[in-house]
Amino acid sequence: MKIQRFEPPPHRKLRWAVLIAAFLAAAVCLPLASKSEQLARGAYLACAGNCGACHTERGGAAYAGGRAVPSPFGTIYAPKITPDAETGIGKWSADAFWQAMHNGKSADGSLLYPAFPYPNYTKLSRADVDAVYAFLRSVLAVRRANTPNTLRFPYNQSNLPLVWRALYFRPCVYQDERGKTMEWNRGAYLVQGAGHCSACHTARKNLGAAEEKSDLAGGLIPVLNWYAPSLTSDKEAGLGDWEIGHIAALLKTGVSPRATVFWPMAEVVYGSLQHLSDTNIRAMAIYLKSLPKNEAPPPGSAFPGAAATTPASPSTRRSPATAR
């Protein structure tokens, strides 16, 4: 299968960004190391969250928005997050950016649709969110009007996200789990937060909320009709009997002695995971291997109008891995 490539976020230009940050730091009252380190950390976290995958249109400028995100409710177009003052986040304060990431609220107070995975990003610390904000302020500003969403009635009603939030969302920063190692907690923080793995690998309810009882137990990606297999069931891609090194290899390279990734997960490896440190990849692997077994239901979908498939169906396409 031919995998379409997209322009990854500009992490490869990070050295230039750090030099610019160093220059700017000389003009303000913050220490040089603080500015450059925050910028580098923000670029790394934006890569970990694969922000460019949604916020960069294929062939377009990095983070300039416009990419269509199809859903059973209509199409959402990812907005621009470059620092343009008129059409981007150039006028946003750090507090406003924190509200978007942590609480799912835009700078003007409007509620964001959960196609933006703020239910995962809410777990990021304020320091990490501030670092991402600093990095996005450093990228090339692009002036371009955001493309309006094309959602069907009643999903286009402005008060619907309020109902959704009341039912399914509670903001919370990740807290280390007592009794677990620092490495395990680091992996949990990345998987649950920046990596937002549950966005694909967890089944969804009627209004698109994650089914908490089936966390990472597999889910059908609507519209794409692509099944992201369970990471907890050994009948699918469960990782309980995998070696840590094999899990890490799959995350880092997309290939391991046990499996190979395809399509959506291949894009995640290409644009995000391959650029993470070996230390963080190992932490994620340790956390994923520790997940309790949770036998996933057949990969149908509760989404209205979405097609249902089953693991036994020859037409079912699976990601992230085909077991060997």
C-alpha positions in Angstrom: 0.0 0.0 0.0 1.4 3.4 -0.9 1.5 5.7 2.1 1.0 9.4 1.5 3.6 11.5 3.0 3.0 14.9 4.6 5.3 17.6 5.6 6.3 17.0 9.2 6.4 19.8 11.8 9.5 21.9 11.5 11.4 20.1 14.2 14.3 19.6 11.8 14.7 23.4 11.8 14.9 23.3 15.6 18.5 24.4 15.6 17.7 27.6 13.8 14.7 28.2 16.2 16.9 27.8 19.2 19.4 30.3 17.8 16.6 32.8 17.2 15.3 32.2 20.8 18.8 32.8 22.1 19.0 36.1 20.2 15.7 37.2 21.5 16.5 36.2 25.1 19.3 38.8 25.1 16.6 41.5 24.7 14.4 40.4 27.7 14.9 39.8 31.3 14.8 36.0 31.2 18.0 33.9 31.4 19.4 32.7 28.1 19.2 29.0 29.0 15.6 29.4 30.1 14.5 30.8 26.8 16.4 28.4 24.6 15.5 25.4 26.7 11.8 26.3 26.7 11.8 26.7 22.9 13.5 23.3 22.4 11.1 21.6 24.8 8.1 23.1 23.1 9.3 21.9 19.7 9.8 18.4 21.1 6.4 18.3 22.7 4.7 19.6 19.5 6.4 16.8 17.7 5.4 14.3 20.4 1.8 15.4 20.0 2.1 15.3 16.2 0.5 18.7 15.9 1.6 19.2 12.4 -0.4 16.1 11.2 -3.7 17.9 11.6 -2.7 21.6 11.6 -0.7 21.3 8.3 -2.6 20.9 5.1 -0.8 18.5 2.7 1.6 20.6 0.7 0.9 23.7 2.8 2.9 25.8 5.2 3.7 24.2 8.6 0.9 24.8 11.2 -1.0 27.0 8.8 -4.2 24.9 9.2 -6.8 24.0 6.6 -6.5 20.2 6.7 -9.9 18.5 6.7 -10.7 16.2 9.5 -13.8 14.1 8.4 -16.2 12.8 11.1 -19.6 11.2 11.1 -20.9 14.6 12.1 -19.5 16.5 9.2 -16.0 17.9 8.4 -13.9 20.0 10.8 -11.0 22.0 9.3 -8.0 22.3 11.5 -7.3 26.0 12.3 -4.1 27.9 11.9 -1.8 27.9 14.9 1.0 30.1 13.5 1.7 33.5 15.2 -0.1 35.6 12.6 -2.0 38.3 14.6 -5.1 38.4 12.4 -5.7 34.8 11.4 -3.6 32.8 13.8 -2.7 32.8 17.5 -0.5 35.9 17.4 -2.7 37.8 19.8 -3.2 34.9 22.1 -1.7 35.1 25.5 0.0 32.2 27.3 -3.1 32.0 29.5 -5.4 31.8 26.5 -3.3 29.0 25.0 -3.5 27.2 28.3 -7.3 27.5 28.3 -7.4 25.9 24.8 -5.1 23.0 25.7 -6.3 22.4 29.2 -10.0 23.4 29.1 -10.9 23.2 25.4 -11.8 26.9 25.2 -10.7 29.3 22.5 -9.2 32.8 23.2 -12.6 34.3 22.5 -14.3 32.0 25.0 -16.0 29.8 22.4 -15.9 26.0 23.1 -13.7 23.8 20.9 -14.9 20.6 19.3 -13.2 17.5 20.8 -11.9 16.6 17.4 -9.1 18.7 18.9 -7.9 16.2 21.5 -8.0 18.5 24.5 -9.5 15.6 26.6 -5.9 14.2 26.3 -4.0 17.5 26.3 -5.7 18.5 29.5 -3.2 16.2 31.3 -0.2 18.2 30.2 1.5 20.4 32.8 1.3 24.2 32.6 5.0 24.3 32.1 4.8 22.0 29.1 1.9 23.8 27.6 3.8 27.1 28.0 6.7 25.5 26.2 4.5 24.5 23.2 3.1 28.0 23.1 6.6 29.5 23.1 7.6 27.2 20.2 4.5 28.0 18.1 5.2 31.7 18.6 8.5 31.1 16.9 7.3 29.5 13.7 6.7 31.3 10.5 3.5 33.4 10.6 1.1 32.7 7.8 -1.8 34.9 7.0 -4.7 32.9 5.8 -8.4 32.8 6.9 -9.4 29.6 8.6 -11.8 27.3 6.7 -15.2 27.1 8.3 -16.4 23.7 9.5 -19.2 22.0 7.6 -21.0 20.1 10.3 -24.6 18.8 9.9 -27.5 19.8 12.1 -27.7 19.5 15.1 -23.9 19.1 15.5 -23.3 22.6 14.1 -25.2 24.2 17.0 -22.9 26.3 19.2 -24.2 25.0 22.5 -23.7 21.4 21.7 -20.0 21.3 22.9 -21.4 22.6 26.2 -23.6 19.5 26.6 -20.8 17.3 25.5 -18.4 18.8 28.1 -21.0 18.4 30.8 -21.4 14.7 30.0 -17.8 13.7 29.2 -15.1 16.2 30.1 -13.3 17.0 33.3 -10.0 18.9 33.1 -7.2 17.4 35.0 -3.4 17.5 34.9 -1.7 14.1 35.1 -0.6 13.1 38.5 2.1 10.5 39.0 0.7 7.2 40.2 2.2 6.2 43.5 4.0 2.9 43.6 5.0 3.2 40.0 8.5 4.0 38.7 9.4 7.4 37.3 9.9 5.7 33.9 6.4 4.2 34.0 4.8 7.5 34.9 6.7 9.3 32.2 5.4 6.8 29.7 1.9 7.1 31.0 2.1 10.9 30.7 3.2 10.7 27.1 0.7 8.0 26.1 -2.3 9.6 27.9 -1.4 13.2 27.2 0.7 14.5 24.3 0.6 11.2 22.4 -3.3 11.0 22.7 -3.1 7.3 21.8 -6.7 6.8 23.0 -8.0 9.1 20.3 -7.7 6.2 17.9 -7.2 3.1 20.0 -10.3 3.5 22.1 -14.0 2.8 21.1 -16.3 5.8 21.0 -19.8 6.5 22.2 -22.6 8.0 20.2 -21.4 11.6 20.6 -17.8 10.7 20.0 -16.6 10.5 23.6 -14.1 7.8 24.5 -15.5 4.7 26.1 -13.5 4.8 29.4 -14.1 1.1 30.2 -12.5 0.2 26.9 -9.4 2.5 27.2 -6.9 1.5 24.5 -8.9 -1.7 23.8 -9.3 -0.9 20.1 -11.6 1.4 18.1 -12.8 2.0 14.7 -11.6 5.3 13.2 -14.9 6.7 11.7 -15.1 7.7 8.0 -11.7 6.2 7.4 -13.2 2.8 8.4 -9.8 1.8 9.8 -9.6 -0.3 12.9 -7.0 0.7 15.4 -6.5 -2.6 17.3 -6.5 -3.2 21.0 -3.3 -2.6 22.8 -4.6 -4.6 25.8 -5.9 -7.8 24.2 -3.4 -10.5 23.3 -5.9 -11.7 20.7 -5.1 -8.5 18.7 -2.1 -6.3 19.2 -2.0 -6.6 22.9 1.6 -6.1 24.1 1.6 -8.1 27.3 3.8 -10.9 25.9 6.0 -8.6 23.9 9.6 -7.7 24.8 10.1 -4.1 25.8 12.6 -3.7 23.0 10.2 -5.0 20.4 7.5 -2.5 21.5 10.1 0.3 21.4 11.2 -0.7 18.0 7.7 -0.6 16.6 7.1 2.8 18.1 10.4 4.2 16.9 10.7 2.7 13.5 7.3 1.2 12.6 8.9 -2.3 12.3 9.7 -4.9 14.9 10.1 -8.7 15.0 6.4 -8.9 16.0 4.6 -6.5 13.7 4.7 -3.7 11.2 2.7 -0.5 11.1 0.5 0.8 8.3 -1.3 3.9 7.1 -2.5 6.1 10.1 0.1 4.7 12.5 2.8 4.9 9.8 2.1 8.6 9.6 2.4 8.9 13.4 5.8 7.2 13.3 6.9 9.3 10.4 5.8 12.7 11.8 6.2 12.1 15.5 7.5 8.9 17.2 10.7 8.4 15.2 11.8 11.8 16.5 11.4 11.1 20.2 14.3 10.1 22.4 15.0 6.5 23.0 14.5 7.2 26.7 10.9 8.4 26.1 10.1 5.7 23.6 11.2 3.1 26.2 9.1 4.8 28.9 6.1 4.5 26.6 6.8 0.9 25.9 7.1 0.1 29.6 3.7 1.7 30.3 2.0 0.0 27.3 3.3 -3.4 28.3 1.9 -2.9 31.8 -1.7 -2.3 30.6 -4.1 -4.9 32.1 -5.8 -7.2 29.6 -9.0 -5.9 28.3 -10.6 -8.0 25.6 -11.9 -5.6 23.0 -15.4 -5.8 21.5 -15.8 -6.3 17.8 -14.7 -3.1 16.1 -18.2 -1.7 15.3 -19.0 1.9 15.9 -21.5 3.8 17.9 -21.1 6.8 15.7 -24.3 7.6 13.8 -24.0 6.6 10.2 -20.7 4.9 10.6 -20.1 1.6 9.0 -19.4 -1.4 11.3 -16.8 -4.0 10.6 -15.5 -7.0 12.6 -12.0 -8.4 13.1 -12.9 -11.4 11.1 -14.0 -9.5 8.1 -11.5 -9.6 5.2 -12.3 -6.0 4.4 -11.3 -4.8 7.8 -8.1 -2.7 7.7 -6.0 -2.7 10.8 -3.6 -0.3 12.4 -1.1 0.2 13.9 0.3 -3.3 13.4 -0.2 -6.5 11.6 1.1 -9.2 13.8 3.5 -11.7 12.5 
